[in-house]
Amino acid sequence: MGNLLFVKRTVYRPTLLAWLITILLIVLLGWLLFSKIYSFLAIDETVEAKTLVIEGFVPKYALKEAIDLYHKDGYENLVVTGISITNNECASLYFNTADASIAALKDLGFTDTIYAARITENIYIDRTYNTALATKLIFENNEKWSHAFNVFSIGVHAKRSRMMFREALGDDYRIGVIAYPDRSFNPDKWWENSKGFRNVSNELVATLFVSLFFHPNETESLNRLEEGHYVELLKESRVQKELVFGDSLKSPFNAEELAKFHGFNYYDPDLDFKISSQFLLDTSSAPFKMPTTTSRTPEYRIYGYLHFYIGDSLLQLTAYQNMKYRKHPEYGGQLFVPFTDLTNGFDSYGAGRYIDIPIPTKDTISLDFNRAYNPYCAYYDRWSCPLVPFDNHLSVEIRAGEKKFKDDSH
């Protein structure tokens, strides 16, 4: 019975010598791996090119070398990539690493044109890939540039950077990379330093992940880039308005009003209120005197009508042209769109708000309520402001643009 259930078999086990050889081989393999990882990641493989792309996180000591390299190797175009500064931003003069690096390059004496490939604060992941897409947009806007460039990176980030740039720009571009040594640890013994161990191990894992699993959606990434740049420009315009109103030499406020000024109030940017509108040109009506909050009656004419949807509601606004400024070099190309909505008297100024739009050259135009602003009467009643015509009342809430003005007297 035992012979039916069990068989006898000879089993070989390693001898002590075999174990020693195995351990030595593992140690040797580990040593080779540790000694070669840095050079595997920190690659230097350049191509012949006239454009140098510097990654925005490169420290200032490496930027000096990048400038020397730019001049020595005959580059003609310089691009600096950058991401939003979100850590300790209050301690920085800049909001993006590209701007900080550009300032450093200028401080080091670089005088050629610098192109900034920025990504904005709405992009939290795949940032190297997105800076590569931003670089691609710069190339597309400079059609005479040859489709070849070298990426100036730092240490072990170099390999993954080139992978991301190749992924973003495709086979139409020849892309090289330069890995400037990272001075924060010894590359030959990176495992002896906590910074070196973190950098190398993190980049090794990230590079393997990218090789195996990274499959980005370029269209979605480009849309995020576009949205981020829009929000960034909108916020910048709001900052500039506050700077002008807070400047005693430029402000429309008098000294008493300026002393009480603490800035304006806005809804958060909302792309749902940046709307594509149909435009119907109609200048058949005679000019008229538009009522204001005072006896002043400026002359306007109806220029056309804007038809658009907010949600399921089909709405219309009338666009007006100021007859006095028709030929003005700055204001002559603008139309005036005053409006009221259901936020008036609650979140926004009770008498309504204004939008300025360029005179349309086709039958569609972007109507951006994020740029809706208050008349000066919202700040102080000594101003004379056009009253919103009845036809320009919107029966929806426009929770975008400028809110009520608040100061010590309101």
C-alpha positions in Angstrom: 0.0 0.0 0.0 2.8 2.4 0.9 4.5 1.8 -2.5 1.2 2.8 -4.2 1.0 6.2 -2.4 4.6 7.3 -2.1 7.7 7.3 -4.3 11.2 7.6 -3.3 13.2 10.5 -5.0 16.7 11.8 -4.6 16.8 15.5 -3.5 19.9 17.7 -4.0 20.6 20.5 -1.6 23.2 23.2 -2.0 26.4 22.7 -0.2 28.0 25.3 2.0 30.2 26.4 -0.9 27.2 26.7 -3.2 25.5 29.0 -0.6 28.6 31.1 -0.3 28.8 31.5 -4.1 25.0 32.4 -4.3 25.4 35.0 -1.6 28.5 36.4 -3.3 26.6 36.6 -6.6 23.7 38.4 -4.9 26.1 40.9 -3.2 27.9 41.4 -6.5 24.6 42.0 -8.3 23.4 44.4 -5.6 26.7 46.3 -5.8 26.5 46.6 -9.5 22.9 47.7 -9.3 23.6 50.3 -6.7 26.7 51.6 -8.5 25.0 51.8 -11.9 21.5 53.2 -10.9 22.7 56.8 -10.8 24.3 56.7 -14.3 21.2 54.8 -15.6 19.0 57.7 -14.5 21.3 60.7 -14.8 21.9 60.3 -18.6 23.7 62.7 -20.9 22.6 62.2 -24.4 22.4 65.3 -26.5 21.2 66.0 -30.0 22.3 68.7 -32.4 19.8 71.6 -31.7 19.4 75.3 -31.5 16.9 75.2 -28.6 17.8 74.6 -25.0 15.0 73.7 -22.5 15.8 74.3 -18.9 13.6 72.6 -16.3 12.4 75.2 -13.8 13.4 73.4 -10.6 17.1 73.5 -11.6 19.1 75.3 -8.8 20.9 78.5 -9.5 24.4 77.0 -9.4 23.3 74.8 -12.4 21.8 77.8 -14.2 25.2 79.4 -14.5 26.5 76.3 -16.2 23.3 76.3 -18.5 24.1 79.8 -19.6 27.7 78.9 -20.4 26.5 75.9 -22.3 23.9 78.0 -24.2 26.6 80.3 -25.5 29.3 77.7 -26.0 27.2 75.3 -28.1 25.5 78.0 -30.2 21.9 77.8 -29.0 19.5 80.4 -30.3 16.4 79.8 -28.3 15.9 79.3 -24.5 12.8 77.8 -22.9 12.3 77.5 -19.2 9.6 75.2 -17.8 7.9 75.8 -14.5 5.1 74.7 -12.1 3.1 76.7 -9.6 4.8 77.3 -6.3 2.4 75.9 -3.7 4.8 75.3 -0.8 5.9 78.3 1.3 4.6 80.5 -1.5 4.3 83.5 0.9 8.1 83.4 1.2 8.6 83.7 -2.5 8.4 86.7 -4.8 7.1 84.4 -7.6 4.1 82.2 -8.2 5.8 79.8 -10.6 9.2 78.2 -10.7 9.7 79.3 -14.3 9.4 83.0 -13.3 11.9 82.4 -10.4 14.4 80.7 -12.8 14.0 83.4 -15.4 14.8 86.1 -12.7 17.8 84.1 -11.7 19.0 83.8 -15.3 18.7 87.5 -15.8 20.5 88.1 -12.5 23.3 85.9 -13.9 23.6 88.2 -16.9 21.5 86.4 -19.5 20.0 88.9 -21.9 18.5 86.8 -24.8 14.7 86.2 -25.0 13.4 83.6 -22.6 10.2 81.6 -23.3 8.3 80.4 -20.3 6.5 77.0 -20.5 4.4 77.3 -17.4 1.8 75.1 -16.0 -0.7 76.4 -13.4 -2.0 75.5 -10.0 -4.9 73.4 -11.3 -2.4 70.7 -12.4 -1.2 68.6 -9.5 -0.1 65.4 -11.2 2.1 64.5 -14.2 3.7 67.9 -14.0 6.8 67.1 -16.0 4.6 65.7 -18.8 2.4 68.9 -18.7 5.4 71.2 -18.8 6.5 69.2 -21.9 3.1 69.9 -23.5 3.5 73.6 -22.6 6.9 73.5 -24.4 5.3 71.9 -27.4 2.9 74.8 -27.6 5.8 77.2 -27.7 7.4 75.3 -30.6 4.0 75.4 -32.4 3.9 79.1 -32.0 7.4 79.5 -33.4 7.2 77.6 -36.7 10.7 78.4 -37.8 12.3 76.6 -34.9 13.7 73.2 -35.9 12.1 70.2 -34.1 15.1 69.4 -32.0 16.1 70.5 -28.5 18.0 69.4 -25.4 16.5 69.3 -22.0 18.8 70.7 -19.2 17.9 68.7 -16.1 19.4 67.9 -12.8 20.8 64.5 -11.7 18.6 61.5 -11.7 15.5 63.3 -12.9 17.1 63.5 -16.4 16.0 60.1 -17.8 12.3 60.5 -16.7 12.3 64.1 -18.1 13.3 62.9 -21.5 10.8 60.1 -21.4 8.0 62.7 -20.6 9.1 65.1 -23.3 9.2 62.3 -25.9 5.8 61.2 -24.8 4.4 64.7 -25.1 6.1 65.8 -28.3 6.1 62.6 -30.2 8.4 61.2 -33.0 8.5 64.5 -34.9 11.0 65.9 -32.5 14.6 64.9 -31.7 15.1 65.3 -28.0 18.3 65.1 -26.0 19.0 65.5 -22.3 21.7 67.0 -20.1 22.0 65.8 -16.5 23.9 68.4 -14.5 25.3 66.9 -11.3 23.2 67.3 -8.1 25.5 68.8 -5.5 23.2 67.8 -2.6 24.8 64.3 -2.4 27.7 62.3 -3.7 26.5 60.5 -7.0 29.1 57.7 -6.5 27.8 56.9 -3.0 24.3 58.1 -3.2 23.1 55.5 -0.7 25.2 57.0 2.1 23.1 60.2 2.1 19.4 60.4 3.0 18.7 62.9 0.2 20.6 60.8 -2.3 18.8 57.6 -1.3 15.4 59.3 -1.5 16.1 61.0 -4.9 17.5 57.9 -6.5 15.0 55.4 -5.2 12.1 57.7 -5.9 13.2 58.4 -9.5 13.9 54.7 -10.1 10.4 53.7 -9.1 8.9 56.7 -11.0 10.8 55.8 -14.1 9.7 52.1 -14.0 6.1 53.2 -13.4 6.3 55.6 -16.4 7.8 52.9 -18.6 5.0 50.4 -17.7 1.9 52.2 -16.9 1.9 55.9 -18.0 -0.6 56.5 -20.8 -1.7 60.1 -20.6 -4.7 61.7 -22.4 -3.2 64.6 -24.4 -6.5 66.3 -25.1 -7.5 66.4 -21.4 -4.1 67.6 -20.4 -4.2 70.4 -23.0 -7.7 71.4 -21.8 -6.4 71.7 -18.3 -3.5 73.8 -19.4 -5.8 76.1 -21.3 -8.2 76.4 -18.3 -5.3 77.0 -15.9 -3.8 79.8 -18.0 -7.2 81.4 -18.4 -7.7 81.4 -14.6 -4.2 82.7 -14.1 -4.7 85.6 -16.5 -8.1 86.4 -14.9 -6.6 86.5 -11.4 -3.7 88.6 -12.7 -6.1 91.2 -14.2 -7.9 91.4 -10.8 -4.6 92.0 -9.1 -3.7 94.7 -11.6 -7.0 96.5 -11.0 -6.4 96.5 -7.3 -2.9 97.9 -7.8 -4.2 100.7 -9.9 -7.0 101.6 -7.5 -4.6 101.4 -4.6 -2.0 103.7 -6.2 -2.5 107.3 -5.1 -1.1 108.5 -8.5 -3.5 106.4 -10.6 -6.5 105.7 -8.5 -9.9 107.2 -9.3 -10.5 107.4 -5.6 -9.9 110.6 -3.7 -7.7 110.6 -0.6 -10.5 109.9 1.8 -11.8 107.0 -0.3 -8.3 105.6 -0.9 -7.7 105.5 2.8 -10.7 103.2 3.2 -9.8 101.0 0.2 -9.0 97.3 1.1 -9.5 95.6 -2.3 -12.4 94.2 -4.3 -14.5 91.1 -3.9 -15.0 88.5 -6.6 -16.7 85.2 -7.2 -14.3 82.4 -7.8 -13.5 81.9 -11.5 -16.1 79.6 -13.1 -15.6 78.4 -16.7 -19.3 77.6 -16.9 -19.8 81.4 -17.1 -17.4 81.8 -20.0 -20.0 81.2 -22.7 -20.1 81.0 -26.5 -22.7 83.4 -27.7 -24.4 83.9 -31.0 -24.1 87.5 -32.2 -26.6 89.3 -34.4 -25.4 92.5 -35.8 -28.1 95.2 -35.9 -27.2 98.9 -36.2 -30.5 100.0 -37.7 -31.7 101.9 -34.6 -31.0 105.6 -34.2 -28.5 106.7 -31.5 -30.1 107.5 -28.1 -29.3 109.2 -24.8 -28.7 106.6 -22.2 -29.9 107.5 -18.7 -27.4 107.6 -15.9 -27.3 108.0 -12.1 -26.9 111.8 -12.7 -28.2 114.3 -15.3 -25.4 113.2 -17.7 -26.8 111.4 -20.8 -24.1 109.9 -23.0 -25.0 108.9 -26.5 -25.1 105.2 -27.4 -26.5 103.1 -30.2 -27.6 99.5 -30.3 -24.9 97.5 -32.1 -26.3 94.0 -31.9 -27.7 91.2 -29.8 -26.1 88.3 -27.9 -28.0 85.1 -27.7 -26.7 82.4 -25.3 -27.7 79.6 -22.9 -27.1 79.4 -19.2 -28.2 75.9 -18.2 -31.5 75.4 -20.1 -32.3 79.1 -20.2 -32.0 80.9 -23.6 -31.1 84.5 -22.8 -30.4 87.7 -24.7 -28.3 90.8 -24.0 -28.1 93.9 -26.1 -24.6 95.3 -26.9 -24.2 99.1 -27.2 -21.6 101.3 -28.8 -20.6 104.6 -27.2 -20.9 107.2 -30.0 -18.3 109.5 -28.5 -15.6 106.8 -28.5 -16.3 105.2 -31.9 -13.0 106.3 -33.3 -11.0 106.2 -30.1 -7.7 104.2 -30.6 -8.3 102.2 -27.4 -12.0 102.1 -26.8 -13.3 102.3 -30.3 -13.1 98.5 -30.8 -15.2 97.8 -27.7 -18.9 97.3 -27.1 -20.7 98.0 -23.8 -22.9 95.2 -22.3 -24.6 96.3 -19.0 -26.8 93.7 -17.3 -28.7 92.9 -14.1 -29.3 89.4 -12.7 -30.8 87.6 -9.7 -27.7 88.2 -7.6 -28.2 92.0 -7.6 -28.7 93.4 -4.1 -27.5 90.2 -2.5 -24.0 89.1 -3.6 -23.5 91.7 -6.3 -24.1 95.4 -6.7 -27.8 96.2 -6.7 -27.9 98.3 -9.9 -26.1 95.8 -12.1 -22.7 95.2 -13.6 -21.0 95.7 -16.9 -19.0 93.7 -19.5 -16.9 95.0 -22.3 -16.5 92.9 -25.4 -14.5 93.4 -28.6 -16.6 94.2 -31.7 -17.3 90.7 -33.2 -15.9 89.9 -36.6 -18.1 86.8 -37.0 -21.4 85.5 -35.7 -20.1 84.0 -32.5 -18.2 85.5 -29.6 -17.1 84.5 -26.1 -19.2 86.2 -23.4 -17.2 86.0 -20.2 -19.1 86.8 -17.1 -16.0 86.2 -15.0 -14.9 89.6 -16.3 -18.1 91.4 -15.2 -17.2 94.5 -13.2 -19.0 97.1 -11.1 -19.7 100.6 -12.3 -17.9 103.2 -10.2 -21.2 104.0 -8.5 -20.9 100.7 -6.7 -17.9 102.2 -4.9 -19.1 105.8 -4.2 -22.2 107.6 -5.3 -20.4 110.7 -6.5 -19.9 109.0 -9.9 -22.2 109.1 -12.9 -22.9 105.6 -14.3 -25.1 104.4 -17.1 -28.3 102.6 -15.9 -28.9 99.1 -17.1 -31.7 99.1 -19.8 -34.7 97.0 -18.8 -34.1 94.6 -21.8 -30.8 93.6 -20.3 -32.2 92.0 -17.2 -31.3 88.3 -16.9 -33.7 86.1 -15.0 -30.9 83.8 -13.7 -28.1 84.1 -11.2 -24.8 85.1 -12.6 -22.5 84.0 -9.8 -19.3 85.2 -11.6 -17.3 88.3 -11.8 -17.2 91.2 -9.3 -19.2 91.1 -6.1 -20.4 94.0 -3.9 -17.8 96.5 -2.9 -17.3 96.6 0.8 -15.5 99.2 2.8 -15.9 101.1 6.1 -18.7 103.3 4.7 -20.9 100.6 3.1 
